[in-house]
Amino acid sequence: MSFVDDFVAQIISLEVSLYHSRARLQANSDSEALHDLRITVRKIRSLLRPLRNMPEVIELNQAAAEVGRATTPTRDLEVIVDELRKMGYSRQAMSRSATLTGQYRKIIGSPLLDKLFGELDRWPELFRTAERAGELVDVKRQIEKALKKRITQLIAGLRDQHFDRHELRIIVKNARYLSDAFPTLSPLKAKSRAQLKSVQASLGSWHDHHQWCLRAEAEPDLLEIAPYWKVASEQALADAELKLASLLDHLEKDLTKSKE
C-alpha cells in the first residue's frame, strides 16, 4: 500500500469511528461517546495538519475544527461533573449534569457535524484527483518538515524558563498528536513520545484545575472546593516542571539523530 493509499484509508476509518460515536451519543448509551467523538475529530485534524493549506484539505480541516470548538463546552461540563461526583459533591454535579442530555441533542443535530460528514464523504476523491495531478509526490517530505518544525518550536519553548505554560501545553499536545499520527515519519523515538504523553497529562491536570478555580469565581456553589483545586493545580504544574528537563534532553537527541 502506498503512503497516499494508507493516508486515505486512515481518514475513511476515522469517518466510520465518527459515525459510531455519533450513534452512541444519540442513544445516550455510555458516558464516553462525546469524548470518543472528539478524539476521532482530533485524529482527523492531526493527520490533516501538515497539509492543511492544500486546497483539497482546507474545507475538511475547517469543518473538523468547527466541530471541535462547538463540542468543547459540553466536554468541559462532562469533565467537571465527573470531578464533582468523584469528590462527593453530588448536588453540584446533578445541577450541572441536568443540561447534558439537551446539549447532546444539539450536537447530534448540529449542521456543523453534518457538514463534517459531508466533507469526509467528498474528500477522498478530491485527494485522489490531486494525486493524479502529481500534487502529492512530495507529501511525505512535507509532513516530515511539519513534524520537525513543531518539535523545534517545542524545544525552543522548553529552553525558555519564562515561556507561558498555557501556550506550552498546546504545543506539547500538538507535537504529541502529530507524532502519533505519523510515527514512521516522526524523528521522535518511543521514549520521547511516552514523555510527551506524560508531560501533556500533567499540564492538562494543571490546566483543568486552574480553569475550575476560575469557574468557581462565577459559580458560588463551587467556592468551597476551589482551595482544593488550587492546591491540585499547583501540584500538577510542579510535576510537569520536573518532567520538562528530561523531555527537552530526549527531544534534542532525537532531532539531532534525525539530521545525521
C-alpha positions in Angstrom: 0.0 0.0 0.0 1.4 3.4 -1.0 1.6 6.2 1.5 -1.3 8.0 -0.1 -3.4 4.8 0.0 -2.7 4.4 3.7 -3.4 8.1 4.4 -6.8 7.9 2.7 -7.6 4.6 4.4 -6.9 6.2 7.8 -9.3 9.1 7.1 -12.0 6.7 6.0 -11.5 4.5 9.1 -11.9 7.6 11.3 -15.1 8.6 9.5 -16.5 5.2 10.4 -15.5 5.7 14.0 -17.1 9.1 13.9 -20.4 7.6 12.8 -20.2 5.1 15.6 -19.5 7.8 18.2 -22.5 9.8 17.0 -24.8 6.8 17.2 -23.6 6.2 20.7 -24.2 9.8 21.6 -27.7 9.7 20.0 -28.6 6.6 22.0 -27.0 8.0 25.2 -25.6 4.6 25.6 -22.4 5.4 27.6 -20.5 8.3 29.1 -17.6 8.2 26.7 -19.4 8.8 23.4 -18.7 12.5 23.2 -15.1 12.0 24.4 -14.5 9.4 21.7 -16.2 11.6 19.0 -13.8 14.4 19.9 -10.8 12.1 19.9 -11.7 11.0 16.4 -12.1 14.6 15.2 -8.7 15.4 16.8 -7.1 12.4 15.0 -8.5 13.7 11.7 -7.1 17.1 12.3 -3.7 15.7 13.3 -3.5 13.8 10.0 -4.5 16.8 8.0 -2.4 19.4 9.9 0.8 19.2 7.8 -1.3 19.5 4.6 -3.9 22.0 5.9 -3.1 24.7 3.3 -3.7 22.4 0.4 -6.9 23.4 -1.5 -8.1 19.8 -1.3 -7.7 19.8 2.5 -8.8 23.2 3.7 -12.6 22.6 3.8 -12.3 19.3 5.6 -9.8 20.7 8.2 -12.0 23.7 8.9 -15.1 21.5 9.3 -13.3 19.3 11.8 -12.0 22.4 13.7 -15.6 23.8 13.9 -16.9 20.6 15.4 -14.0 20.5 17.9 -14.7 24.1 19.0 -18.5 23.6 19.2 -18.3 20.5 21.4 -15.6 21.8 23.8 -18.1 23.5 26.3 -20.1 20.2 26.6 -17.0 18.2 27.1 -15.7 20.6 29.7 -19.1 20.3 31.5 -18.8 16.4 31.4 -15.3 16.6 33.0 -16.3 18.9 35.8 -19.4 16.8 36.5 -17.2 13.7 36.8 -14.8 15.5 39.1 -17.6 16.7 41.3 -19.1 13.2 41.6 -15.7 11.7 42.4 -15.2 14.3 45.2 -18.7 13.5 46.6 -20.3 16.8 45.7 -23.5 15.2 44.3 -25.7 18.3 44.5 -23.3 20.4 42.4 -22.8 17.5 40.0 -26.5 16.9 39.5 -27.3 20.6 38.9 -24.8 20.6 36.0 -25.5 17.2 34.6 -29.1 18.0 34.1 -28.3 20.1 31.0 -26.1 17.4 29.3 -28.8 15.5 27.5 -30.1 18.6 25.8 -26.6 19.6 24.8 -26.0 16.1 23.4 -29.1 16.6 21.2 -27.8 19.9 19.9 -24.5 18.3 18.9 -26.2 15.3 17.2 -28.5 17.7 15.2 -25.8 20.3 14.6 -25.3 21.4 11.0 -21.6 21.6 11.8 -21.5 17.8 12.4 -23.5 17.2 9.2 -21.0 19.5 7.3 -18.1 17.4 8.6 -19.6 14.2 7.4 -20.3 15.8 4.0 -16.7 16.9 3.7 -15.4 13.5 4.8 -17.6 11.9 2.0 -16.2 14.1 -0.7 -12.6 14.4 0.4 -11.2 11.1 -0.8 -12.0 11.8 -4.5 -10.5 15.4 -4.1 -7.3 13.9 -2.7 -7.1 11.3 -5.4 -7.6 13.9 -8.0 -4.6 15.8 -6.5 -2.6 12.6 -6.6 -3.3 12.0 -10.2 -2.3 15.6 -11.0 1.1 15.0 -9.4 0.5 17.3 -6.4 1.3 14.7 -3.8 4.7 13.5 -4.9 6.4 15.4 -2.1 3.8 14.8 0.5 6.0 12.7 2.8 8.7 15.3 2.9 6.1 18.0 3.6 4.9 16.0 6.6 8.4 15.3 7.9 9.1 19.1 7.6 6.0 19.9 9.6 6.9 17.4 12.3 10.4 18.8 12.7 9.1 22.4 12.7 6.7 21.6 15.6 9.3 19.8 17.6 11.8 22.6 17.1 9.2 25.0 18.3 8.6 22.9 21.4 12.3 22.7 22.1 12.6 26.5 22.0 9.7 26.7 24.5 11.2 24.2 26.8 14.6 26.0 26.8 12.8 29.3 27.9 12.0 29.0 31.6 9.7 32.0 31.3 7.7 30.6 28.3 4.0 30.7 29.0 2.9 27.3 30.3 -0.6 27.6 28.8 0.9 28.0 25.4 3.5 25.3 26.1 0.7 22.9 26.9 -0.8 23.5 23.5 2.5 22.9 21.7 3.2 19.7 23.7 -0.3 18.5 22.8 0.1 19.3 19.1 3.6 17.7 18.9 2.4 14.5 20.5 -0.7 14.2 18.3 1.3 14.9 15.2 3.9 12.3 16.1 1.3 9.8 17.0 -0.4 10.4 13.6 2.8 9.8 11.7 5.0 7.6 13.9 7.2 6.3 11.0 7.9 9.9 9.8 8.5 11.5 13.2 12.0 11.9 14.4 10.9 11.1 17.9 11.7 7.7 19.5 9.2 5.8 21.6 10.7 7.1 24.8 10.2 10.7 23.8 6.7 10.1 22.7 5.9 8.5 26.1 7.4 11.5 27.8 5.3 13.9 25.7 2.2 12.0 26.8 3.2 12.2 30.5 4.0 15.9 30.3 0.7 16.5 28.5 -1.2 14.7 31.3 0.5 16.8 34.0 -0.1 20.1 32.1 -3.6 19.0 31.3 -4.4 18.3 35.0 -2.9 21.7 35.9 -5.0 23.4 33.2 -8.2 21.7 34.3 -7.8 22.5 38.0 -6.8 26.1 37.1 -9.9 26.5 34.9 -12.2 25.1 37.7 -10.8 27.7 40.1 -11.7 30.4 37.7 -15.1 28.9 37.2 -15.7 28.9 40.9 -15.4 32.7 40.9 -18.6 32.9 38.8 -20.4 29.9 40.3 -20.7 30.3 44.1 -21.6 26.7 44.8 -18.0 25.7 43.8 -16.3 28.2 46.1 -15.8 25.7 48.9 -14.0 23.3 46.5 -11.7 26.0 45.0 -9.0 25.7 47.6 -8.5 22.0 46.9 -8.4 22.7 43.2 -5.8 25.4 43.7 -3.5 23.0 45.6 -4.1 20.3 43.0 -3.3 22.8 40.2 0.0 23.8 41.8 1.0 20.2 42.4 0.3 19.2 38.8 2.3 22.1 37.5 5.2 21.2 39.8 5.0 17.6 38.5 5.1 18.9 34.9 8.1 21.1 35.6 10.1 18.1 36.9 9.5 16.3 33.7 10.3 19.1 31.3 14.1 18.9 31.5 14.1 15.2 30.7 11.7 15.8 27.8 14.0 18.5 26.4 17.0 16.3 26.6 15.3 13.5 24.7 13.8 15.8 22.1 17.1 17.4 21.3 18.9 14.0 21.0 16.2 12.6 18.7 16.1 15.7 16.5 19.9 15.7 16.2 20.0 12.0 15.2 17.3 12.6 12.5 19.6 15.2 10.9 22.6 12.9 10.7 
